[in-house]
């Protein structure tokens, strides 16, 4: 899994040091602070490593694959645009993945080629995926056409990669015990199951013998169904890294709590999760999980002034979201006592 990461001059993240990563990792912060940026940076790195050792045509180097992945994930005209604005220093990333170190850097004038990169590790056989904050199933065919046919910016690689693998049909047969149980738990949370019709080329939500158009299905159901689909078609395996942006989006509190419990089961089986959030409820649930299971849950707290790491096993981190939630609670207590 990803064990630690250091970023310098990477977009809004001028200096970020995050050691001792765990099975479940949280990125918290207000809007526009760089939570999604961090997840995309990590996803681009690990997915490039996974793809560089596959297929019969292995002429593309890791540097070429990474440059292309950064280009299409961040949709920058030139990857040098990812360098922190106003900085004359190079963008640098160092990460330890599966015990091996990845390091690369480039300057603001770089177009589409990374010349300085280091990686001596083996290539990953597992698959990683990014689940965006906005649901994908309703626009699945639009994303594929936009990228496969039109080849234009609009839907970045987090959407395109996910759209491609969601098209893989479910695999019958025995699954990992924890994966099978998680699918049952997800089905209970959904109240049914989302299916893809090859002939109609559309998704539908099936409850018993009834089918409902995906466009009329709740946003939260479609989001949870994506994880269920990835477990059912065996795209994910122990060793996969899953990035979920705004894990709380479109989910009510009970669904968030149940969903995080399911992620904890999958994490115990070997999937590593990176969850971006600006929800105090998510933090509180994760804190309770950490204490109940005596589980390390590292937190990267991103604010306007800095990036700081903490661990929920030690308690709530110091962060504007946490501070605002506590302040509101204190105001409520004061009003009830007055």
C-alpha positions as CSV (number, residue, x, y, z in Angstrom):
1,X,0.0,0.0,0.0
2,X,1.0,3.7,0.0
3,X,3.0,4.1,3.2
4,X,4.0,7.7,3.1
5,X,4.0,10.8,0.9
6,X,5.8,14.1,0.6
7,X,4.7,16.8,-1.8
8,X,6.3,20.2,-2.5
9,X,4.9,22.9,-4.7
10,X,2.1,20.6,-6.0
11,X,-0.7,23.0,-6.9
12,X,-2.3,24.4,-3.7
13,X,-0.2,22.0,-1.6
14,X,3.1,23.9,-1.1
15,X,4.5,21.6,1.6
16,X,2.8,18.3,2.7
17,X,4.4,15.6,4.8
18,X,2.3,12.5,5.6
19,X,4.1,9.6,7.2
20,X,2.8,6.3,8.6
21,X,-0.3,5.9,6.4
22,X,-2.8,3.2,7.3
23,X,-5.6,1.1,5.9
24,X,-8.1,4.0,6.1
25,X,-6.8,7.5,5.7
26,X,-8.8,10.7,5.9
27,X,-8.1,14.1,4.2
28,X,-10.1,16.9,5.8
29,X,-10.4,20.6,5.1
30,X,-12.7,23.3,3.8
31,X,-13.6,23.7,0.1
32,X,-10.8,24.6,-2.2
33,X,-7.9,23.7,0.1
34,X,-6.5,20.8,-2.0
35,X,-8.2,17.7,-0.7
36,X,-9.1,16.4,-4.2
37,X,-5.8,17.6,-5.5
38,X,-4.0,15.3,-3.0
39,X,-6.1,12.3,-3.8
40,X,-5.6,12.8,-7.5
41,X,-1.8,13.2,-7.1
42,X,-1.7,9.9,-5.2
43,X,-4.0,8.2,-7.7
44,X,-2.0,9.3,-10.7
45,X,1.2,7.9,-9.1
46,X,-0.1,4.5,-8.0
47,X,-2.2,3.9,-11.2
48,X,0.8,4.7,-13.4
49,X,2.9,2.2,-11.6
50,X,0.1,-0.4,-12.0
51,X,-0.2,0.2,-15.8
52,X,3.5,0.4,-16.6
53,X,4.1,-3.3,-16.1
54,X,1.1,-4.6,-18.1
55,X,0.2,-5.8,-21.5
56,X,2.2,-7.0,-24.5
57,X,3.2,-3.5,-25.5
58,X,5.5,-2.2,-22.8
59,X,7.4,0.4,-24.8
60,X,5.9,3.3,-22.8
61,X,8.1,4.2,-19.8
62,X,6.8,5.0,-16.3
63,X,7.7,8.6,-16.9
64,X,5.6,8.8,-20.1
65,X,2.6,7.1,-18.4
66,X,2.8,9.3,-15.4
67,X,3.0,12.5,-17.5
68,X,0.0,11.4,-19.5
69,X,-1.9,10.5,-16.3
70,X,-1.2,13.8,-14.8
71,X,-2.2,15.6,-18.0
72,X,-5.6,13.8,-18.2
73,X,-6.3,13.7,-14.5
74,X,-5.7,17.4,-13.8
75,X,-6.6,18.4,-17.4
76,X,-3.7,20.9,-17.6
77,X,-2.6,22.1,-21.0
78,X,1.0,21.5,-19.8
79,X,1.8,19.6,-16.6
80,X,4.1,22.5,-15.6
81,X,0.9,24.3,-14.7
82,X,0.6,22.0,-11.7
83,X,3.5,23.8,-10.0
84,X,2.4,26.1,-7.2
85,X,1.6,29.5,-8.6
86,X,4.3,32.1,-7.9
87,X,6.9,29.5,-6.9
88,X,10.2,29.3,-8.8
89,X,11.0,25.9,-7.3
90,X,10.1,22.6,-8.9
91,X,7.2,20.4,-8.1
92,X,8.4,17.3,-6.2
93,X,6.7,14.2,-5.1
94,X,8.2,11.4,-3.0
95,X,6.1,8.4,-1.9
96,X,6.8,5.0,-0.5
97,X,4.5,2.4,-2.2
98,X,4.7,-1.3,-1.3
99,X,8.0,-0.6,0.4
100,X,9.7,1.0,-2.6
101,X,10.2,4.7,-3.2
102,X,8.8,6.7,-6.1
103,X,10.3,10.2,-6.7
104,X,9.8,12.7,-9.5
105,X,10.0,16.4,-10.1
106,X,9.5,18.9,-12.9
107,X,9.4,22.7,-13.3
108,X,6.7,25.1,-14.4
109,X,7.9,25.1,-18.0
110,X,7.4,21.4,-18.4
111,X,5.0,20.5,-21.1
112,X,4.3,16.7,-21.4
113,X,7.5,15.0,-20.4
114,X,9.0,14.1,-17.0
115,X,12.8,13.7,-17.2
116,X,13.6,13.2,-13.6
117,X,11.9,10.2,-12.1
118,X,13.1,7.4,-9.8
119,X,11.4,4.0,-9.2
120,X,13.1,0.7,-8.6
121,X,10.2,-1.2,-7.3
122,X,8.2,-4.0,-8.9
123,X,5.0,-3.3,-10.8
124,X,1.7,-3.7,-8.9
125,X,-0.7,-6.4,-10.0
126,X,-3.6,-4.9,-8.1
127,X,-6.0,-2.3,-9.4
128,X,-6.6,1.1,-7.9
129,X,-9.6,3.4,-8.5
130,X,-10.9,6.9,-7.8
131,X,-14.6,7.4,-7.0
132,X,-15.4,11.0,-7.7
133,X,-17.8,13.1,-5.5
134,X,-20.4,13.3,-8.4
135,X,-22.1,10.0,-9.3
136,X,-21.2,8.5,-12.7
137,X,-23.8,6.0,-13.6
138,X,-26.3,8.5,-15.1
139,X,-23.6,9.9,-17.5
140,X,-21.6,6.6,-18.0
141,X,-22.1,6.5,-21.8
142,X,-21.4,10.3,-22.1
143,X,-18.1,10.0,-20.3
144,X,-17.0,7.1,-22.5
145,X,-17.9,8.9,-25.7
146,X,-16.3,12.1,-24.6
147,X,-13.0,10.4,-24.0
148,X,-12.9,7.5,-26.4
149,X,-14.4,9.2,-29.4
150,X,-14.0,13.0,-28.9
151,X,-10.7,12.9,-27.0
152,X,-11.5,16.2,-25.3
153,X,-11.1,17.7,-21.8
154,X,-14.3,17.7,-19.7
155,X,-14.3,14.4,-17.8
156,X,-10.9,13.7,-16.3
157,X,-9.2,10.3,-15.9
158,X,-10.8,9.7,-12.5
159,X,-14.2,9.5,-14.4
160,X,-12.9,7.8,-17.5
161,X,-11.0,5.1,-15.7
162,X,-14.0,4.4,-13.5
163,X,-16.4,4.4,-16.5
164,X,-14.3,1.8,-18.3
165,X,-14.1,-0.7,-15.4
166,X,-17.7,-0.4,-14.5
167,X,-18.4,-1.9,-17.9
168,X,-16.8,-5.2,-16.8
169,X,-19.5,-7.8,-16.2
170,X,-19.9,-9.3,-12.7
171,X,-18.0,-12.5,-12.2
172,X,-19.8,-15.6,-10.8
173,X,-18.2,-17.9,-8.3
174,X,-16.7,-17.7,-4.9
175,X,-15.4,-14.3,-3.9
176,X,-13.2,-13.3,-0.9
177,X,-15.3,-13.9,2.2
178,X,-15.1,-10.2,3.3
179,X,-15.9,-9.0,-0.2
180,X,-19.0,-11.2,-0.5
181,X,-20.2,-10.2,3.0
182,X,-19.6,-6.5,2.1
183,X,-21.7,-6.9,-1.0
184,X,-24.6,-8.3,1.0
185,X,-24.2,-5.4,3.4
186,X,-24.2,-3.0,0.5
187,X,-27.3,-4.6,-0.9
188,X,-29.0,-4.2,2.4
189,X,-27.9,-0.5,2.5
190,X,-29.1,0.0,-1.1
191,X,-32.4,-1.9,-0.7
192,X,-31.6,-3.6,-4.1
193,X,-28.9,-3.8,-6.7
194,X,-27.8,-1.7,-9.6
195,X,-27.4,-3.6,-12.9
196,X,-26.1,-2.8,-16.4
197,X,-28.1,-3.8,-19.5
198,X,-25.8,-4.5,-22.4
199,X,-28.5,-4.3,-25.0
200,X,-30.0,-1.1,-23.8
201,X,-26.6,0.3,-22.8
202,X,-28.0,1.8,-19.6
203,X,-28.0,1.2,-15.9
204,X,-31.1,0.4,-13.8
205,X,-31.9,-0.1,-10.1
206,X,-33.5,-3.5,-9.4
207,X,-35.6,-4.1,-6.3
208,X,-37.0,-7.6,-6.3
209,X,-38.6,-8.0,-9.7
210,X,-39.0,-4.3,-10.3
211,X,-36.6,-2.2,-12.3
212,X,-36.2,1.6,-12.1
213,X,-34.5,4.0,-14.4
214,X,-31.1,5.1,-13.1
215,X,-32.1,8.8,-13.6
216,X,-34.9,8.4,-11.1
217,X,-32.7,6.7,-8.5
218,X,-31.3,8.5,-5.5
219,X,-27.8,9.9,-5.8
220,X,-26.6,8.1,-2.7
221,X,-27.8,4.8,-4.0
222,X,-25.8,5.3,-7.2
223,X,-22.7,6.2,-5.3
224,X,-22.8,3.1,-3.1
225,X,-23.7,0.9,-6.1
226,X,-20.3,1.8,-7.7
227,X,-18.4,0.1,-4.9
228,X,-20.7,-2.9,-5.1
229,X,-20.1,-3.2,-8.8
230,X,-16.3,-3.0,-8.4
231,X,-16.5,-5.8,-5.8
232,X,-18.8,-7.9,-8.0
233,X,-16.8,-7.7,-11.2
234,X,-13.6,-8.5,-9.3
235,X,-11.8,-5.4,-10.3
236,X,-10.9,-4.8,-6.7
237,X,-8.7,-7.2,-4.8
238,X,-6.7,-7.2,-1.5
239,X,-3.9,-4.7,-2.3
240,X,-6.1,-2.3,-4.2
241,X,-6.1,1.4,-3.3
242,X,-9.5,3.1,-3.4
243,X,-9.8,6.9,-3.4
244,X,-13.2,8.3,-2.5
245,X,-13.8,12.1,-2.9
246,X,-16.4,13.6,-0.5
247,X,-17.3,10.2,1.0
248,X,-20.4,11.8,2.7
249,X,-21.8,13.3,-0.6
250,X,-25.5,12.4,-1.1
251,X,-25.6,10.1,1.9
252,X,-27.7,10.5,5.0
253,X,-26.0,10.1,8.5
254,X,-27.1,6.4,9.0
255,X,-26.0,5.5,5.5
256,X,-22.6,7.2,6.1
257,X,-22.1,5.3,9.3
258,X,-23.0,1.9,7.7
259,X,-20.9,2.7,4.6
260,X,-17.8,3.4,6.7
261,X,-18.4,0.2,8.7
262,X,-18.3,-1.7,5.3
263,X,-15.1,0.1,4.3
264,X,-13.5,-1.0,7.6
265,X,-14.3,-4.6,6.8
266,X,-12.7,-4.3,3.3
267,X,-9.7,-2.5,4.8
268,X,-9.2,-5.4,7.2
269,X,-9.0,-7.7,4.1
270,X,-6.3,-5.6,2.4
271,X,-7.9,-2.7,0.5
272,X,-6.4,0.7,1.4
273,X,-8.8,3.7,1.4
274,X,-8.2,7.4,1.1
275,X,-11.3,9.4,1.9
276,X,-11.6,13.2,1.4
277,X,-14.2,14.9,3.5
278,X,-15.4,18.2,5.1
279,X,-17.9,16.5,7.3
280,X,-17.6,16.5,11.1
281,X,-20.0,13.5,11.1
282,X,-17.5,11.5,9.1
283,X,-14.7,12.5,11.4
284,X,-16.8,11.5,14.5
285,X,-17.7,8.2,13.1
286,X,-14.1,7.4,12.1
287,X,-13.0,8.4,15.6
288,X,-15.4,6.0,17.1
289,X,-14.2,3.2,14.7
290,X,-10.6,4.0,15.6
291,X,-11.2,3.7,19.3
292,X,-13.5,0.7,19.1
293,X,-11.2,-1.3,16.9
294,X,-8.0,0.2,18.3
295,X,-7.3,1.1,14.7
296,X,-4.9,3.6,13.4
297,X,-6.7,6.2,11.1
298,X,-4.2,8.8,9.9
299,X,-5.6,12.2,9.1
300,X,-4.2,14.9,6.9
301,X,-5.7,18.3,7.9
302,X,-5.4,20.9,5.2
303,X,-6.1,24.5,6.1
304,X,-5.3,27.9,4.4
305,X,-2.0,28.2,6.3
306,X,-0.6,24.6,6.4
307,X,-1.0,20.9,6.1
308,X,-0.6,18.8,9.3
309,X,-0.9,15.1,10.0
310,X,-2.5,13.5,13.0
311,X,-4.1,10.2,13.9
312,X,-7.7,9.7,15.2
313,X,-6.5,7.1,17.6
314,X,-5.0,10.1,19.5
315,X,-8.3,12.1,19.3
316,X,-9.8,14.8,17.1
317,X,-7.3,16.8,15.1
318,X,-7.0,20.6,15.3
319,X,-8.9,21.8,12.1
320,X,-11.3,24.6,11.2
321,X,-14.1,22.1,10.5
322,X,-13.7,20.5,13.9
323,X,-13.4,23.9,15.7
324,X,-16.5,25.2,14.0
325,X,-18.5,22.1,14.9
326,X,-17.4,22.4,18.5
327,X,-18.2,26.1,18.6
328,X,-21.7,25.5,17.3
329,X,-22.3,22.9,19.9
330,X,-21.1,25.2,22.7
331,X,-23.4,27.9,21.4
332,X,-26.3,25.5,21.5
333,X,-25.5,24.5,25.1
334,X,-25.2,28.2,26.1
335,X,-28.6,28.9,24.6
336,X,-30.3,26.0,26.3
337,X,-28.8,27.2,29.7
338,X,-29.7,30.8,29.3
